[in-house]
Amino acid sequence: MTDIAARNRRNKRRGSDWESELRDQLRAAGFDIERLRLTGKDDEGDHVVRRSGGRLLIIEAKNAKFEPGTFVREALGERDNYARHRGLVSSEVDAVAIVRRRGASWRDAYVLTTVSEYFGLSRAAER
C-alpha cells in the first residue's frame, strides 16, 4: 500500500512541476497567464491566458499517459465551469489540453482540441 501511495505522490508532484514549468515559460515568453485554483468537482482548468483582443484561453496541463479524448473532454468541461462561474458564455472562452512529451522541451508539448473548437464551428450548423 505504501508503494502505491508513494507513486501517487510522485506523480502528483511531477504534474504540479509540469504545470509550474509551463506557466513560468509562457510568462517568460510574454504571455499573460495565471494559475487557476482547484474548485473541487467544478474545476476550472490549470491556467488561464488572456490573449490579445481580450479572448481567454483555459489550459488543462497534462503530464500523464496520452489519452487525447479524455484530456480534451476535461479541458472543455473545465472551460464551461470557468465561464459559468464568471457569467460568461462558453463559446467566448477557448480551451486546450497541453500534454507534456517525455524527453522534450515544454515548447514541443502537444496542444489538443477539436476541429469544432479550433475553427469556432457550431454543432448546430451540422444539422
C-alpha positions as CSV (number, residue, x, y, z in Angstrom):
1,M,0.0,0.0,0.0
2,T,2.8,2.4,0.8
3,D,4.4,1.9,-2.6
4,I,1.2,2.9,-4.3
5,A,0.8,6.0,-2.1
6,A,4.4,7.0,-2.8
7,R,4.0,6.5,-6.5
8,N,0.8,8.6,-6.4
9,R,2.6,11.4,-4.5
10,R,5.5,11.4,-7.1
11,N,3.0,11.5,-10.0
12,K,1.1,14.4,-8.4
13,R,4.4,16.3,-7.8
14,R,5.5,15.7,-11.4
15,G,2.2,17.0,-12.6
16,S,2.4,20.1,-10.4
17,D,6.0,20.7,-11.6
18,W,4.9,20.5,-15.2
19,E,2.1,23.0,-14.6
20,S,4.5,25.4,-13.0
21,E,7.1,25.0,-15.7
22,L,4.5,25.6,-18.4
23,R,3.2,28.7,-16.7
24,D,6.6,30.1,-16.0
25,Q,7.9,29.5,-19.5
26,L,4.8,31.0,-21.1
27,R,5.1,34.1,-18.9
28,A,8.8,34.4,-19.8
29,A,7.7,34.3,-23.5
30,G,5.4,37.3,-22.8
31,F,2.0,35.7,-22.3
32,D,-0.4,37.0,-19.6
33,I,-1.0,33.7,-17.8
34,E,-2.2,32.9,-14.3
35,R,-2.8,29.7,-12.4
36,L,-6.3,28.8,-11.5
37,R,-7.3,27.3,-8.1
38,L,-8.8,23.9,-7.7
39,T,-12.5,24.2,-7.1
40,G,-13.4,20.5,-6.5
41,K,-15.9,18.9,-8.9
42,D,-16.3,22.3,-10.7
43,D,-12.6,22.6,-11.5
44,E,-11.8,25.4,-14.0
45,G,-8.6,24.1,-15.5
46,D,-5.0,24.7,-14.6
47,H,-4.3,28.1,-16.2
48,V,-6.0,31.0,-17.9
49,V,-4.3,33.0,-20.6
50,R,-5.5,36.5,-21.5
51,R,-4.8,36.8,-25.2
52,S,-4.8,39.9,-27.4
53,G,-8.3,41.2,-28.0
54,G,-9.3,40.0,-24.6
55,R,-10.0,36.4,-25.6
56,L,-9.5,33.9,-22.8
57,L,-7.8,30.5,-23.1
58,I,-8.2,27.8,-20.5
59,I,-5.3,25.4,-20.3
60,E,-5.6,21.9,-18.9
61,A,-1.9,20.8,-18.4
62,K,-1.3,17.0,-18.5
63,N,1.8,15.0,-17.6
64,A,0.3,11.5,-18.0
65,K,-0.4,8.6,-20.3
66,F,-1.6,10.1,-23.6
67,E,-5.4,10.0,-23.7
68,P,-6.4,12.7,-26.1
69,G,-10.2,12.2,-25.9
70,T,-10.2,12.2,-22.2
71,F,-7.9,15.3,-22.0
72,V,-10.0,17.3,-24.5
73,R,-13.3,16.4,-22.8
74,E,-11.8,17.5,-19.4
75,A,-10.5,20.8,-20.9
76,L,-13.8,21.7,-22.4
77,G,-15.7,20.8,-19.3
78,E,-13.4,22.9,-17.2
79,R,-13.8,25.8,-19.7
80,D,-17.6,25.5,-19.2
81,N,-17.1,25.7,-15.4
82,Y,-14.8,28.7,-15.7
83,A,-17.3,30.5,-17.9
84,R,-20.3,29.6,-15.8
85,H,-18.7,30.8,-12.6
86,R,-18.0,34.2,-14.2
87,G,-21.2,34.7,-16.1
88,L,-19.5,34.2,-19.5
89,V,-20.7,32.3,-22.5
90,S,-18.7,29.2,-23.0
91,S,-18.3,29.9,-26.7
92,E,-16.4,33.1,-25.8
93,V,-13.7,31.2,-24.0
94,D,-11.2,28.8,-25.7
95,A,-9.9,25.7,-24.1
96,V,-7.0,23.3,-24.9
97,A,-5.2,20.4,-23.2
98,I,-1.4,20.8,-23.3
99,V,0.3,17.4,-22.9
100,R,4.0,17.1,-21.9
101,R,6.1,15.0,-24.2
102,R,8.7,12.8,-22.4
103,G,12.2,14.0,-23.1
104,A,11.1,17.1,-25.0
105,S,11.1,20.8,-24.2
106,W,7.9,22.4,-23.0
107,R,7.8,24.1,-26.4
108,D,7.3,20.7,-28.0
109,A,4.3,19.7,-25.9
110,Y,1.2,18.7,-27.7
111,V,-1.8,21.1,-27.8
112,L,-5.1,19.3,-28.2
113,T,-8.6,20.4,-29.1
114,T,-11.3,19.6,-31.6
115,V,-11.7,20.8,-35.1
116,S,-15.0,22.4,-34.0
117,E,-13.4,24.3,-31.2
118,Y,-10.3,25.3,-33.2
119,F,-12.3,26.8,-36.1
120,G,-15.2,28.0,-34.0
121,L,-17.8,25.8,-35.7
122,S,-21.2,25.5,-34.1
123,R,-22.6,22.0,-33.6
124,A,-26.0,23.4,-34.6
125,A,-24.6,24.2,-38.1
126,E,-24.0,20.4,-38.7
127,R,-27.7,19.7,-38.6
